[in-house]
Amino acid sequence: MPAPSDHATLLVEVLVHDVGLKAGRAIPNQRLKERYVARGHTPNEIAEALKQGYAADWVRWDAVDGGTAA
């Protein structure tokens, strides 16, 4: 299990390597959860990872699009 500071790094690894997400695209929630679990983590960790990723400017929160991270 990664240290709390590594949650955002894991998030990016899953999104880029496992999901194949490209910059500017919406995060596919179900697929993200599936890949997180496949890596031995819980979906509950995703919220913290998104917060850290947003703080680091790695993900964007688009309130216009219903609050979708991208």
N, C-alpha and C positions, 0 to 999 in steps of 0.2 A: 504494500500500500504506500503511495507516495506521501511525503510530508505535506502538510497543508499548503505550503507555498508552491508545491508542485502540481496542485490540482489544475491550474490553468494550462500548464505545459501538457498534462495528460489530455485535457480537453482538446487542445490544438492537434495533438498527435492523432486522437481518435477522429476528429473532424477531417483532417487532411489525409491521413494514411488509410483509415478504415472506411470512412464514409465517402471520401473523394470530393469533399466540399471545396468549391472555388470561392474566391473573394467576392463579396457583394451578394452572395446567395443566402437565402433563408436556411437556418439550421433545421434539418428534418428531425423533429423531436423523437419520434418513435425509433428511428434508425440510430440516433445518438444513444438512446437508452439501451437498445439491443447491443450495440458495440461496447458500451461501457461495461455491461454485465458480462459480455464475452471475455473481457480483459480481467475479470475477477473483482470488479468494483460494484458499488451499489448506485442506483439512480439518484439516491439522496445526495450524493457527492456532486452532482451536476450543478446544482444551484450555487454552491460555493465556487466551483470552477468558473461558472459564468460571471459571477461577481468579480473574481480575480482577473479574468480575461478582459472584462469591461474596464476595470481599473487600469490595466496595462495597455489599453487601447488595441487589444487583439480582436475583440468582438464589438459590434455596434448594437445598440438597443434602439430599434425603430418603432417609436410609439405610434407613428402614423399607420403602421402596418399591424396594429393590434398588439404591439409590444413584442414583436418577433426579434430575437437576436440574430445577427448576421455577421 
